[in-house]
Amino acid sequence: MKRYKYIIGACLMLFFTTASAQEELMGYLQTAAENNPGLKARFNEYMAALEIAPQVSSLPDPQIALAYFIRPVETKIGPQQFKMSTSQMFPWFGTLKAKENVAIQSAMAKYEVFLEAKSKLFHEVRSIYYNLYFNHKAIEITRDNLTILATFQKMAAIKVEAGKVSAVDEYRIQMEIGDLENQLALLVDEQHLLKVMFNNLLNVDPVNQVNTPATLWTADIAFEKEQVLDSIRSKNHQILTISLQQDALSYRKELARKLGKPAFSVGLDYMIIGKGPDNLSGTDAMMFPMVGITIPLYRNKYEAMVNEVVYLQEAREAEKSDKINLLETILEKAWKDYMDAGRRLHLFISQLGLAGQSITLLETEYATGNKNFEEMLRMERKVLEYGLELEKARSDKQAAISFINYLMGQSS
């Protein structure tokens, strides 16, 4: 009963530790979303694109002109002294709306670019976080193995002094310790580099401490492979960007056709008339309403505008198909990495257990006799190797899941 309670307590502790570590990673992701300058740049580009629609959907500015006659023109009713004109141009019906639709669709495409940048940033943060975890565990495992080798060294020294074994055993252990110490120094340098890379993504102090869990969680993908493919085709931000660009091109084609239609202008002339001879002028001002039309006679220009859009639409459709094919190929590799990491995870848990049992037996045999020294060192290297491979499998599995989620367009 006590053993049962102990197991339940250990499971609960692992669950809460894992949940806390995942929350900590979410906190890092939130910091990256708020601070990363590259992501801010993409967001401001989207906000700038939103400001285009009000610009292109407004009427052209009205024109006002004022003329003063240096030598008044004499007319029957009196000399012309001043002339003021105002006019307003009106494009063909629906032209302004078409311009607005082009701008709105282009802005929506910019928003998908922002979401793509956010999703990519989150994947990069997760990937480096998992590498930090693995590297930290590699440092721990290497240090533990150095401690074990120091114990072997003491054991070998005692047997050498007693004349039971050759001094070669002690030298071999010293060589193993030297190799591991060099490997440990490299891992420490790598940890510093990863920490700087991670903090730079968050745009915080590069020397900030990054907390990683004692044991990385081993979550699985919640979808089948076909569901992932469907999600990529419908939700991947790169594909959605191309789709929105296609929508913008449709409105742009409509706009090109409307630009080939006439435009109209309405205006008013107001003329100031001075007094005629003998002050016989019957009026001192005259107003003339005006209506104008702009006729697009040179049709080649507008036909070329439409043809340009048609070619661009074909290019975007080909680009979209190519992108889907590329992403499907990338998914196949990512899925292979995910499955491989899962297999390695189960394998090295088993191998590490067997290697641990083997080295315990070999230590006993070496302590009580003169045999199996080389086998003991070989098995110790296996324990180190399997321990590192196990943590690498954990890290690789979560990195593969993160990348697959990125392909699916998930931004959180």
C-alpha positions as CSV (number, residue, x, y, z in Angstrom):
1,M,0.0,0.0,0.0
2,K,2.8,2.4,0.9
3,R,4.6,1.5,-2.4
4,Y,1.3,2.3,-4.2
5,K,1.1,5.7,-2.5
6,Y,4.7,6.4,-3.4
7,I,4.2,5.6,-7.0
8,I,1.0,7.8,-7.2
9,G,2.9,10.7,-5.4
10,A,5.8,10.4,-7.9
11,C,3.5,10.5,-10.8
12,L,1.7,13.6,-9.5
13,M,5.0,15.3,-8.8
14,L,6.1,14.6,-12.4
15,F,2.8,15.9,-13.8
16,F,2.9,19.2,-11.9
17,T,6.6,19.6,-12.7
18,T,5.9,19.1,-16.4
19,A,2.9,21.5,-16.3
20,S,5.0,24.1,-14.6
21,A,7.8,23.7,-17.2
22,Q,5.3,24.1,-20.0
23,E,3.9,27.2,-18.5
24,E,7.4,28.6,-18.2
25,L,7.9,27.9,-21.9
26,M,4.6,29.7,-22.7
27,G,6.0,32.7,-20.7
28,Y,9.1,32.8,-22.9
29,L,6.9,32.6,-26.0
30,Q,4.8,35.5,-24.7
31,T,8.0,37.6,-24.1
32,A,9.2,36.8,-27.6
33,A,5.9,37.9,-29.1
34,E,6.0,41.2,-27.3
35,N,9.7,42.0,-27.7
36,N,11.1,40.4,-30.8
37,P,12.1,43.3,-33.2
38,G,11.6,41.2,-36.4
39,L,8.1,40.4,-35.4
40,K,7.4,44.1,-34.6
41,A,8.6,45.0,-38.0
42,R,6.2,42.6,-39.7
43,F,3.3,43.9,-37.6
44,N,4.1,47.5,-38.4
45,E,4.2,46.6,-42.1
46,Y,0.7,45.2,-41.7
47,M,-0.5,48.3,-39.9
48,A,1.0,50.5,-42.6
49,A,-0.8,48.4,-45.3
50,L,-4.1,49.1,-43.5
51,E,-3.6,52.8,-44.0
52,I,-3.6,52.4,-47.8
53,A,-7.3,51.6,-48.2
54,P,-8.5,55.1,-46.9
55,Q,-6.0,56.7,-49.3
56,V,-7.1,55.0,-52.5
57,S,-10.8,54.9,-51.8
58,S,-11.2,58.7,-51.5
59,L,-12.1,61.0,-54.4
60,P,-9.3,63.0,-55.9
61,D,-8.8,66.4,-54.3
62,P,-11.0,69.1,-55.8
63,Q,-9.1,71.8,-57.8
64,I,-9.6,75.5,-57.2
65,A,-8.0,78.2,-59.5
66,L,-8.0,82.0,-59.2
67,A,-7.2,84.3,-62.2
68,Y,-6.6,88.0,-62.2
69,F,-6.7,89.9,-65.4
70,I,-3.8,92.4,-65.6
71,R,-5.5,94.0,-68.6
72,P,-9.2,93.6,-68.0
73,V,-11.0,92.1,-71.0
74,E,-13.7,94.4,-72.1
75,T,-17.0,92.8,-72.7
76,K,-20.4,94.2,-73.6
77,I,-21.5,94.2,-70.0
78,G,-18.2,95.4,-68.6
79,P,-14.5,94.5,-68.1
80,Q,-13.5,91.1,-66.7
81,Q,-11.5,91.6,-63.5
82,F,-11.3,88.2,-61.6
83,K,-12.1,84.6,-62.4
84,M,-12.4,81.7,-59.9
85,S,-12.8,78.1,-61.0
86,T,-13.5,74.9,-59.0
87,S,-13.8,71.3,-60.2
88,Q,-14.1,67.8,-58.9
89,M,-13.1,64.6,-60.8
90,F,-15.3,61.5,-60.4
91,P,-13.9,58.1,-61.7
92,W,-16.1,55.5,-63.2
93,F,-18.6,53.8,-61.0
94,G,-17.0,51.2,-58.7
95,T,-13.4,52.3,-59.4
96,L,-12.8,53.6,-55.9
97,K,-14.3,50.5,-54.3
98,A,-12.1,48.3,-56.5
99,K,-9.0,50.2,-55.3
100,E,-10.2,49.8,-51.7
101,N,-10.7,46.0,-52.2
102,V,-7.2,45.7,-53.6
103,A,-5.7,47.5,-50.7
104,I,-7.7,45.5,-48.1
105,Q,-6.7,42.2,-49.6
106,S,-3.1,43.2,-49.8
107,A,-3.2,44.2,-46.1
108,M,-4.7,40.9,-45.2
109,A,-1.8,39.2,-47.0
110,K,0.5,41.3,-44.9
111,Y,-1.2,40.1,-41.8
112,E,-0.6,36.5,-42.9
113,V,3.0,37.4,-43.4
114,F,3.0,38.6,-39.8
115,L,1.4,35.4,-38.5
116,E,3.9,33.4,-40.5
117,A,6.7,35.3,-38.8
118,K,5.1,34.8,-35.4
119,S,4.7,31.0,-36.0
120,K,8.3,30.7,-37.2
121,L,9.6,32.7,-34.2
122,F,7.7,30.5,-31.8
123,H,9.2,27.4,-33.4
124,E,12.7,28.9,-33.2
125,V,12.2,29.7,-29.5
126,R,10.9,26.1,-28.8
127,S,13.7,24.5,-30.8
128,I,16.5,26.4,-29.0
129,Y,14.7,25.7,-25.6
130,Y,14.7,22.0,-26.3
131,N,18.4,22.2,-27.3
132,L,19.1,24.1,-24.1
133,Y,17.4,21.3,-22.2
134,F,19.4,18.6,-24.0
135,N,22.7,20.4,-23.6
136,H,22.0,21.0,-19.9
137,K,21.2,17.3,-19.4
138,A,24.4,16.4,-21.4
139,I,26.4,18.5,-19.0
140,E,24.8,16.7,-16.0
141,I,25.3,13.2,-17.4
142,T,28.9,14.0,-18.3
143,R,29.6,15.3,-14.8
144,D,28.0,12.2,-13.3
145,N,30.2,10.0,-15.5
146,L,33.2,11.8,-14.4
147,T,32.3,11.1,-10.8
148,I,31.9,7.4,-11.6
149,L,35.2,7.3,-13.4
150,A,36.8,9.0,-10.4
151,T,35.5,6.1,-8.3
152,F,36.9,3.6,-10.9
153,Q,40.2,5.4,-10.7
154,K,40.4,5.0,-6.9
155,M,39.4,1.3,-7.3
156,A,42.1,0.8,-9.9
157,A,44.7,2.7,-7.8
158,I,44.1,0.4,-4.8
159,K,44.5,-2.7,-7.0
160,V,47.7,-1.4,-8.5
161,E,49.2,-0.7,-5.1
162,A,48.3,-4.3,-4.1
163,G,50.0,-5.6,-7.2
164,K,46.8,-7.2,-8.5
165,V,46.5,-5.3,-11.8
166,S,48.8,-3.4,-14.1
167,A,49.1,0.4,-13.9
168,V,47.7,0.5,-17.4
169,D,44.2,0.2,-15.9
170,E,44.7,3.5,-14.1
171,Y,46.1,5.2,-17.2
172,R,43.1,4.1,-19.3
173,I,40.8,5.7,-16.8
174,Q,42.8,8.9,-16.8
175,M,42.5,9.0,-20.6
176,E,38.7,8.5,-20.3
177,I,38.5,11.3,-17.8
178,G,40.6,13.6,-20.0
179,D,38.3,13.0,-23.0
180,L,35.2,13.6,-20.9
181,E,36.6,16.8,-19.4
182,N,37.3,18.1,-22.9
183,Q,33.7,17.2,-23.9
184,L,32.3,18.9,-20.8
185,A,34.1,22.1,-21.6
186,L,32.7,22.1,-25.1
187,L,29.2,21.5,-23.8
188,V,29.5,24.4,-21.3
189,D,30.6,26.7,-24.2
190,E,27.6,25.4,-26.3
191,Q,25.2,26.1,-23.4
192,H,26.4,29.7,-23.3
193,L,25.9,30.1,-27.0
194,L,22.4,28.6,-26.9
195,K,21.5,30.9,-24.0
196,V,22.6,34.0,-25.9
197,M,20.6,32.8,-29.0
198,F,17.5,32.2,-27.0
199,N,17.6,35.5,-25.1
200,N,18.2,37.4,-28.4
201,L,15.1,35.9,-29.8
202,L,13.3,37.2,-26.8
203,N,15.2,40.5,-27.1
204,V,16.2,40.5,-23.5
205,D,19.6,40.6,-21.7
206,P,21.7,37.8,-23.4
207,V,23.0,36.6,-20.0
208,N,19.6,36.0,-18.5
209,Q,19.2,32.6,-17.0
210,V,17.0,30.2,-18.9
211,N,15.2,27.6,-16.8
212,T,14.6,24.1,-18.3
213,P,12.7,21.2,-16.8
214,A,14.4,18.3,-14.9
215,T,12.9,15.9,-17.4
216,L,11.4,17.1,-20.7
217,W,7.7,16.1,-21.3
218,T,7.0,13.5,-24.0
219,A,3.8,14.7,-25.6
220,D,2.5,13.3,-28.9
221,I,0.9,14.9,-31.9
222,A,-2.8,15.1,-31.4
223,F,-3.6,14.5,-35.2
224,E,-3.2,11.8,-37.7
225,K,-0.9,12.4,-40.7
226,E,-3.7,13.0,-43.1
227,Q,-5.3,15.6,-40.8
228,V,-1.9,17.4,-40.6
229,L,-1.7,17.5,-44.4
230,D,-5.3,18.9,-44.6
231,S,-4.4,21.5,-42.0
232,I,-1.2,22.5,-44.0
233,R,-3.2,23.0,-47.2
234,S,-5.9,25.1,-45.5
235,K,-4.1,26.9,-42.7
236,N,-0.4,27.3,-43.5
237,H,0.3,31.0,-43.5
238,Q,2.5,30.9,-46.6
239,I,-0.3,29.3,-48.6
240,L,-2.9,31.7,-47.1
241,T,-0.6,34.6,-48.1
242,I,-0.6,33.5,-51.7
243,S,-4.4,32.9,-51.7
244,L,-5.0,36.5,-50.4
245,Q,-2.6,37.8,-53.1
246,Q,-4.7,36.0,-55.6
247,D,-7.8,37.7,-54.3
248,A,-6.1,41.1,-54.5
249,L,-5.2,40.3,-58.1
250,S,-8.9,39.5,-58.9
251,Y,-9.8,43.0,-57.6
252,R,-6.9,44.5,-59.5
253,K,-8.1,43.0,-62.7
254,E,-11.5,44.5,-62.0
255,L,-9.8,47.9,-61.3
256,A,-7.9,47.7,-64.6
257,R,-11.1,47.3,-66.5
258,K,-12.7,50.2,-64.7
259,L,-9.7,52.4,-65.3
260,G,-10.5,51.9,-69.0
261,K,-13.9,53.6,-68.5
262,P,-14.5,57.3,-68.8
263,A,-14.1,59.7,-65.9
264,F,-16.2,62.7,-65.2
265,S,-15.6,66.1,-63.8
266,V,-18.1,68.7,-62.5
267,G,-17.0,72.3,-62.0
268,L,-18.1,75.9,-61.6
269,D,-16.6,79.2,-63.0
270,Y,-17.3,82.4,-61.2
271,M,-16.3,85.7,-63.0
272,I,-16.2,89.2,-61.5
273,I,-17.3,91.9,-64.0
274,G,-16.5,95.5,-63.4
275,K,-18.7,98.5,-64.2
276,G,-19.0,99.4,-67.9
277,P,-19.0,102.8,-69.5
278,D,-21.4,105.3,-67.7
279,N,-21.9,102.6,-65.0
280,L,-24.4,100.9,-67.3
281,S,-23.4,97.3,-66.3
282,G,-26.4,95.3,-65.4
283,T,-24.4,92.7,-63.3
284,D,-21.1,92.5,-61.5
285,A,-20.7,88.7,-61.5
286,M,-21.3,85.7,-63.7
287,M,-21.3,81.9,-62.9
288,F,-20.8,79.1,-65.5
289,P,-21.4,75.4,-64.5
290,M,-19.1,73.0,-66.3
291,V,-19.2,69.2,-67.0
292,G,-16.2,67.4,-68.4
293,I,-15.3,63.9,-69.4
294,T,-12.0,62.0,-69.7
295,I,-12.2,59.6,-72.6
296,P,-9.6,56.7,-72.5
297,L,-8.8,56.5,-76.2
298,Y,-5.5,54.6,-76.0
299,R,-6.9,51.2,-75.3
300,N,-3.6,49.3,-75.5
301,K,-2.5,50.6,-72.1
302,Y,-5.6,49.3,-70.3
303,E,-5.6,45.9,-72.2
304,A,-1.9,45.5,-71.1
305,M,-2.9,46.2,-67.5
306,V,-5.5,43.4,-67.6
307,N,-3.1,41.0,-69.3
308,E,-0.4,41.8,-66.7
309,V,-2.8,40.7,-63.9
310,V,-3.8,37.6,-65.8
311,Y,-0.1,36.5,-66.0
312,L,0.4,37.3,-62.4
313,Q,-2.6,35.2,-61.5
314,E,-1.2,32.3,-63.4
315,A,2.1,32.8,-61.6
316,R,0.5,32.8,-58.2
317,E,-1.5,29.7,-58.9
318,A,1.7,27.9,-60.0
319,E,3.5,29.3,-56.9
320,K,0.8,28.0,-54.7
321,S,0.9,24.5,-56.2
322,D,4.7,24.5,-55.9
323,K,4.5,25.6,-52.2
324,I,2.0,22.9,-51.3
325,N,4.2,20.2,-52.9
326,L,7.2,21.6,-51.1
327,L,5.4,21.7,-47.7
328,E,4.1,18.1,-48.2
329,T,7.7,17.0,-48.9
330,I,8.9,18.8,-45.8
331,L,6.2,17.3,-43.7
332,E,7.2,13.8,-44.8
333,K,10.7,14.4,-43.4
334,A,9.4,16.1,-40.2
335,W,7.0,13.1,-39.7
336,K,9.9,10.7,-40.2
337,D,12.0,12.6,-37.6
338,Y,9.0,12.5,-35.2
339,M,8.5,8.8,-35.5
340,D,12.2,8.1,-35.3
341,A,12.5,10.2,-32.1
342,G,9.6,8.2,-30.6
343,R,11.3,4.9,-31.4
344,R,14.6,6.0,-30.1
345,L,13.0,7.2,-26.9
346,H,11.6,3.7,-26.1
347,L,14.8,2.0,-27.3
348,F,17.2,4.0,-25.1
349,I,15.0,3.8,-22.0
350,S,15.4,0.0,-22.3
351,Q,19.1,0.1,-23.3
352,L,20.0,2.5,-20.5
353,G,18.3,0.2,-17.9
354,L,20.2,-2.9,-19.2
355,A,23.5,-1.0,-19.4
356,G,23.0,0.2,-15.8
357,Q,22.4,-3.3,-14.6
358,S,25.4,-4.6,-16.5
359,I,27.9,-2.1,-15.2
360,T,26.8,-2.8,-11.6
361,L,27.7,-6.5,-12.1
362,L,31.0,-5.6,-13.8
363,E,32.0,-3.3,-11.0
364,T,31.4,-6.1,-8.5
365,E,33.4,-8.5,-10.6
366,Y,36.3,-6.1,-11.0
367,A,36.3,-5.2,-7.3
368,T,36.5,-8.9,-6.3
369,G,38.8,-10.1,-9.1
370,N,41.1,-8.9,-11.8
371,K,38.9,-9.4,-14.8
372,N,36.5,-7.4,-17.0
373,F,38.3,-4.0,-16.7
374,E,38.0,-3.3,-20.4
375,E,34.4,-4.5,-20.5
376,M,33.7,-2.2,-17.5
377,L,35.0,0.8,-19.3
378,R,33.2,-0.1,-22.5
379,M,30.0,-0.4,-20.6
380,E,30.5,2.9,-18.8
381,R,30.9,4.5,-22.3
382,K,27.6,2.8,-23.2
383,V,25.8,4.2,-20.2
384,L,27.1,7.7,-21.1
385,E,26.1,7.2,-24.8
386,Y,22.6,5.8,-24.0
387,G,21.9,8.6,-21.4
388,L,22.8,11.2,-24.0
389,E,20.8,9.5,-26.7
390,L,17.8,9.3,-24.5
391,E,17.7,13.0,-23.8
392,K,18.5,13.7,-27.4
393,A,15.4,11.6,-28.4
394,R,13.2,13.6,-26.0
395,S,14.5,16.9,-27.4
396,D,14.2,15.8,-31.0
397,K,10.7,14.5,-30.6
398,Q,9.4,17.8,-29.2
399,A,11.3,19.8,-31.8
400,A,9.7,17.7,-34.5
401,I,6.2,18.3,-33.0
402,S,7.0,22.0,-32.9
403,F,8.0,22.1,-36.5
404,I,4.9,20.2,-37.6
405,N,2.7,22.6,-35.7
406,Y,4.5,25.4,-37.5
407,L,3.8,23.8,-40.8
408,M,0.1,23.6,-39.8
409,G,0.0,27.3,-39.2
410,Q,-0.3,27.3,-35.5
411,S,0.8,30.6,-34.0
412,S,0.7,29.7,-30.3
